[in-house]
């Protein structure tokens, strides 16, 4: 089956090898007999509801976020419709912030978000940097990655985090949670890139996209020894930080 991926602003939002997440999804899909059809969605490009199974948006600095924020708002209605109709979303760092209601940068300028996730972000006085491990109790799994952000993201009451922080900072360094999830929309600060060292989460995103495409969502297992080793190394580095920061 063909899985249609809309890669939002790949020329602007792609730090810490975030583009590598697409490569992981493509390979894991190929090994199951599926094909990723990746379309770049840049400034001025239209978004047609129903034509995309998975939207991906990576991370960027404040300058890059400012360059795309207003265009993303113009796409907001179509993206909301897509989420309501079951399309999957994966947003990392800067992209995660822009899926919320707003982002106030270090200069005090406020960028509009699209309100797809129930959260808002304000850049704080310190950067939150390092390896991080979170517990996704909703899936019975953990996610390991790398965070580097000044943004302090606050979830609204009742919002579901992606996971609970075991080691690291997470959304804001104090709430003990990281990321956010709603329907098939997932946002996180974790780079690395994220998916090579968290194969279960890559497959979860693939299954969500396949569900929208109308395909079989049960994926055959793969030999993930290297991926599990990478996860273990990242998790050990996070543990070396000595607990939640």
BAMIZA-465409 format. One line per field, with one value per residue (C-alpha): residue in three letters; x, y, z. Coordinates in Angstrom, 3 decimals, m for minus. Each point is the difference from the previous one (the first is absolute). Layout:
N
type [ala / ...]
u [X / ...]
v [Y / ...]
w [Z / ...]
This chain:
245
type [unk / unk / unk / unk / unk / unk / unk / unk / unk / unk / unk / unk / unk / unk / unk / unk / unk / unk / unk / unk / unk / unk / unk / unk / unk / unk / unk / unk / unk / unk / unk / unk / unk / unk / unk / unk / unk / unk / unk / unk / unk / unk / unk / unk / unk / unk / unk / unk / unk / unk / unk / unk / unk / unk / unk / unk / unk / unk / unk / unk / unk / unk / unk / unk / unk / unk / unk / unk / unk / unk / unk / unk / unk / unk / unk / unk / unk / unk / unk / unk / unk / unk / unk / unk / unk / unk / unk / unk / unk / unk / unk / unk / unk / unk / unk / unk / unk / unk / unk / unk / unk / unk / unk / unk / unk / unk / unk / unk / unk / unk / unk / unk / unk / unk / unk / unk / unk / unk / unk / unk / unk / unk / unk / unk / unk / unk / unk / unk / unk / unk / unk / unk / unk / unk / unk / unk / unk / unk / unk / unk / unk / unk / unk / unk / unk / unk / unk / unk / unk / unk / unk / unk / unk / unk / unk / unk / unk / unk / unk / unk / unk / unk / unk / unk / unk / unk / unk / unk / unk / unk / unk / unk / unk / unk / unk / unk / unk / unk / unk / unk / unk / unk / unk / unk / unk / unk / unk / unk / unk / unk / unk / unk / unk / unk / unk / unk / unk / unk / unk / unk / unk / unk / unk / unk / unk / unk / unk / unk / unk / unk / unk / unk / unk / unk / unk / unk / unk / unk / unk / unk / unk / unk / unk / unk / unk / unk / unk / unk / unk / unk / unk / unk / unk / unk / unk / unk / unk / unk / unk / unk / unk / unk / unk / unk / unk]
u [0.000 / 1.124 / 0.242 / m0.263 / 2.209 / m0.158 / 3.361 / m0.657 / 2.774 / 2.910 / 2.267 / m0.506 / m0.764 / 2.688 / 2.498 / 1.686 / m0.619 / m3.770 / m0.297 / 1.373 / m3.373 / m1.452 / 2.773 / m0.795 / m3.710 / 0.727 / 2.279 / m2.282 / m2.920 / 2.031 / 0.917 / m3.734 / m0.761 / m1.304 / 1.229 / 0.369 / m1.042 / 1.602 / m1.141 / 1.671 / m2.551 / 1.656 / m1.032 / m2.965 / m0.777 / m3.591 / m1.099 / m2.823 / m1.955 / m0.003 / 3.065 / 2.598 / 0.229 / 2.845 / 1.154 / 3.560 / 1.517 / 3.508 / 1.885 / 1.551 / 1.442 / m2.142 / 0.918 / m1.196 / m3.158 / m0.782 / 0.438 / m2.641 / m2.407 / m2.427 / m0.104 / m0.746 / m2.929 / m1.358 / 0.082 / m1.605 / m3.586 / 1.050 / 2.341 / m2.751 / m2.311 / 2.690 / 0.474 / m3.752 / m0.161 / 2.719 / 3.242 / 3.111 / 2.391 / 3.539 / 1.462 / 3.471 / 1.273 / m0.686 / m2.720 / m1.479 / m0.127 / m1.758 / m2.718 / m0.952 / m1.873 / 2.997 / 3.742 / 1.657 / 3.683 / 3.034 / m0.485 / m3.558 / m1.580 / m3.024 / m0.493 / m3.447 / m0.535 / m2.799 / m1.540 / 0.052 / 1.513 / m1.300 / 3.169 / 1.967 / 3.724 / 2.126 / 3.783 / 1.672 / 3.368 / 1.779 / 0.466 / m1.031 / 2.591 / 0.933 / m1.091 / m3.485 / m2.044 / m3.782 / m2.475 / m3.004 / m2.321 / m2.794 / 2.138 / 2.017 / 3.221 / 2.727 / 1.397 / 3.618 / 1.222 / 1.858 / m1.504 / 1.312 / m2.572 / m0.613 / m3.734 / m2.049 / m3.112 / m3.058 / m2.769 / m3.554 / m2.029 / m0.985 / 2.553 / 1.771 / 3.821 / 1.994 / 1.725 / 1.183 / 3.570 / 2.292 / 3.257 / 0.336 / m2.005 / m3.019 / m2.514 / 1.045 / 2.472 / m2.522 / m3.289 / 1.538 / m1.615 / 1.268 / m1.814 / m3.691 / m2.369 / m3.538 / m1.875 / 2.789 / 2.021 / 3.331 / 2.337 / 3.348 / 3.249 / 2.086 / 2.532 / 2.758 / m1.667 / m2.806 / m1.134 / 3.232 / 0.422 / m3.714 / m1.233 / m3.249 / m0.976 / 0.946 / m2.293 / m2.754 / 0.136 / 0.048 / m3.030 / m1.882 / 0.776 / m1.011 / m3.297 / m0.746 / 1.027 / m2.411 / 2.645 / 0.828 / 1.393 / 1.580 / 3.669 / 2.235 / 2.856 / 3.472 / 3.428 / 0.683 / 3.196 / 1.947 / m2.939 / m0.423 / 3.733 / m0.238 / m2.944 / 1.949 / 3.024 / m2.152 / m1.940 / 3.258 / 1.272 / m3.240 / 0.289 / 3.528 / m1.564 / m1.138 / m3.775 / m2.532 / 1.663]
v [0.000 / 3.558 / 2.215 / 3.670 / 2.250 / 3.789 / 1.344 / 3.556 / 2.546 / m2.454 / 2.843 / 1.965 / m2.444 / m2.684 / 0.262 / m2.893 / m2.215 / 0.094 / m0.946 / m3.405 / m0.852 / m0.102 / m2.356 / m2.356 / m0.033 / m0.621 / m2.965 / m1.589 / 0.378 / m1.505 / m3.050 / m0.674 / 0.443 / 3.577 / 3.169 / 3.513 / 2.708 / 3.097 / 3.418 / 3.224 / 2.575 / 3.392 / 3.618 / 0.681 / m3.663 / m1.052 / m2.858 / m2.176 / m1.840 / m3.745 / m0.129 / m0.439 / m2.883 / 1.386 / 3.580 / 0.517 / 3.252 / 0.241 / 2.423 / 3.375 / 3.069 / 3.040 / 1.629 / m2.982 / m0.341 / 3.674 / m0.532 / m2.746 / 0.766 / 2.251 / m2.315 / m2.903 / 1.973 / 0.301 / m3.801 / m0.375 / m0.696 / m2.744 / m1.542 / 0.004 / m1.697 / m2.578 / m0.805 / m0.278 / m2.472 / m2.198 / 1.111 / m0.535 / 2.789 / m0.066 / 3.349 / 0.497 / 2.938 / 3.209 / m1.750 / m1.233 / 3.562 / 1.270 / m2.654 / 1.623 / 3.261 / 2.369 / 0.295 / 3.022 / 0.094 / 1.260 / 3.516 / 0.099 / m0.251 / m2.265 / m2.369 / m1.399 / m3.729 / m1.968 / m1.359 / m3.615 / m0.963 / 1.485 / 1.760 / 3.235 / 0.743 / 2.854 / 0.079 / 0.010 / 1.251 / m3.366 / m2.624 / m3.529 / m2.246 / m3.649 / m3.579 / m0.767 / m3.107 / 0.026 / m2.674 / m0.341 / m1.878 / 0.094 / m2.275 / m1.871 / 1.243 / 2.619 / 2.573 / 1.209 / 3.104 / 3.292 / 3.350 / 3.518 / 2.740 / 3.214 / m0.271 / m0.811 / m1.761 / m0.115 / m2.482 / 1.086 / m1.771 / m3.441 / m0.145 / m3.346 / 0.056 / m2.268 / m1.348 / 0.512 / 1.207 / m2.595 / 1.847 / 3.417 / 3.223 / m0.689 / 2.697 / 2.601 / m1.460 / m0.105 / m1.690 / m3.445 / m0.585 / 0.067 / 0.538 / m0.158 / m2.370 / 0.456 / m2.295 / m1.037 / 3.181 / m0.356 / 2.824 / m0.253 / 1.862 / m3.121 / 0.143 / m2.421 / m0.647 / m1.505 / m3.086 / m1.993 / m0.748 / m0.475 / m2.572 / m0.706 / 3.666 / 0.053 / m2.979 / 1.641 / 3.058 / m2.246 / m1.919 / 3.240 / 1.165 / m3.382 / 0.198 / 3.275 / m1.495 / m2.872 / m2.693 / m2.791 / 1.611 / m3.140 / 0.145 / m3.033 / 0.105 / 0.959 / m0.919 / 3.138 / m0.987 / 3.087 / 2.270 / m1.502 / 0.415 / 3.670 / 0.446 / m1.587 / 2.236 / 3.147 / m1.151 / m0.670 / 3.476 / 1.449 / m2.054 / 1.345 / 3.431 / m1.308 / 0.265 / 2.584 / 3.385]
w [0.000 / m0.683 / 3.097 / m0.928 / 2.138 / 0.046 / 1.179 / 1.170 / m0.664 / m0.453 / m1.191 / 3.228 / 2.808 / 0.013 / 2.844 / 1.825 / m3.030 / 0.456 / m3.687 / 1.044 / 1.499 / m3.505 / m1.115 / 2.876 / m0.804 / m3.679 / 0.707 / 2.601 / m2.400 / m2.878 / 2.058 / 0.429 / m3.706 / 0.273 / m1.696 / 1.418 / m2.444 / 1.553 / m1.181 / 1.108 / 1.170 / 0.046 / 0.285 / m2.250 / m0.672 / 0.546 / 2.244 / m1.309 / 2.687 / m0.541 / m2.231 / 2.753 / 2.479 / 2.136 / 0.497 / 1.250 / 1.243 / 1.426 / 2.217 / m0.683 / 1.676 / 0.811 / m3.327 / m2.033 / 2.074 / m0.637 / m3.735 / m0.181 / 2.876 / m1.871 / m3.003 / 2.331 / 1.422 / m3.547 / m0.184 / 3.449 / m1.048 / m2.398 / 2.592 / 2.631 / m2.479 / m0.752 / 3.690 / 0.517 / m2.898 / 1.473 / m1.626 / 2.123 / 1.014 / 1.402 / 1.090 / 1.473 / 2.083 / m1.968 / m1.950 / 3.280 / 1.321 / m3.131 / 0.290 / 3.305 / 0.481 / 0.036 / 0.521 / 1.596 / m0.962 / 1.924 / m1.378 / 1.315 / m3.447 / m0.143 / m2.911 / m0.681 / 0.203 / m1.587 / 3.214 / m1.110 / 3.351 / 3.298 / 1.122 / m0.124 / 0.202 / 1.376 / m0.416 / 3.417 / 1.259 / m0.176 / m2.656 / 0.881 / m1.609 / 0.228 / m0.351 / 1.239 / 0.747 / 0.274 / 1.050 / m2.322 / 2.341 / m2.594 / m2.177 / 2.631 / m1.619 / 0.458 / m2.404 / 0.075 / m1.788 / 0.218 / 0.952 / m0.567 / 0.489 / 1.889 / m0.526 / 3.077 / m1.214 / 2.247 / m0.708 / 0.622 / 2.663 / m1.185 / m2.794 / m0.385 / 0.033 / m2.258 / 3.101 / 3.559 / 0.445 / 1.565 / m0.718 / m1.602 / m0.151 / m2.190 / m0.902 / 2.540 / 2.499 / 2.853 / m0.950 / m0.444 / m3.388 / m3.579 / m3.271 / m0.705 / m1.799 / m1.261 / m2.381 / m2.421 / 0.598 / 1.844 / 1.003 / 1.760 / 0.700 / m0.629 / m2.808 / m0.736 / m2.441 / 2.004 / m1.910 / m0.665 / 3.702 / 0.745 / m2.528 / 1.837 / m0.331 / m3.688 / m0.542 / 2.022 / m2.265 / m3.081 / 1.239 / 0.636 / m3.549 / m1.443 / 1.876 / m1.766 / m3.336 / 0.552 / 0.290 / 2.427 / 3.147 / 1.461 / m0.972 / m0.264 / 2.537 / m1.173 / 1.309 / 2.045 / 1.821 / m1.086 / 0.759 / 3.467 / 0.638 / m1.037 / 2.345 / 2.864 / m0.574 / m0.027 / 3.070 / 1.888 / m0.846 / 1.324 / 3.197 / 0.472 / 0.557 / 3.384 / m0.183 / m1.064 / m0.438]
